[in-house]
Amino acid sequence: MENDNVMNYSFSDPIELNLSYMAFISGGGLFIPTEKNFALNDKILLDLQLPRQTDVLHINGKVVWITPRNALHHVVSGVGIQFIGPQATTIKTKIESFLDKKNEIGGYTYGISEKGTLQGF
């Protein structure tokens, strides 16, 4: 895999993880804020650190969603990554175990609405 398609990301808190989780993506997925340019179906290796964790998850994924810079409504630019490969189900289960259920936001929000503007909070 090309170095350009390796990303590192660390979630700062559980609410950010909730905002980024894309449950509607088959097999699970995450929205990762980035200024890098990607195309749909690009393969990505994502090194991910979950909130309050020191270990890093190595996730094979592909780009299934793109929110470009200068998108309408000042949304966060980045890519939606679908989990792929033999570890996809394990990764999905692990990430779902870290979602903050008491701060349910009603589904994916990052990249669709302005960062920090949550209804009901």
Residue, then its C-alpha position, 0 to 999 in steps of 0.5 A: m500500500e502506498n504511504d499516501n494511503v496510510m492515516n493515523y488518527s486518535f479520538s479525543d473523547p467518546i462523543e467524537l467517536n460517536l460522531s464519527y461512527m457510520a453504522f449505516i456502512s455495511g460492515g461498519g465504518l468511521f468518518i475520519p477528518t482529513e485535508k488529504n485528497f482521496a478518491l472513492n474506493d481508495k484502499i487505506l490503512l488506518d492506525l487508530q487510537l480509541p478514546r482513553q486507550t494506548d493501543v493502536l488498531h490497524i484497520n484496513g479500509k476503503v473510502v466510501w464517503i468523501t466530504p470535500r474542503n469547502a463543503l456546504h454548511h461548514v462541515v468537517s472535511g474528511v473521508g468515510i472509511q469502510f472496514i474491509g478484510p478478515q479483521a473487519t468484523t472484529i474491528k467493528t465489534k471493538i469500536e462499537s464497544f467503545l461507543d458512549k451509549k449514554n451520549e447517543i446522538g442519533g446516528y452519524t453526524y460528523g461531516i454532515s453538520e457543523k462540528g460542535t453543533l449537536q442537537g439536544f446537547 
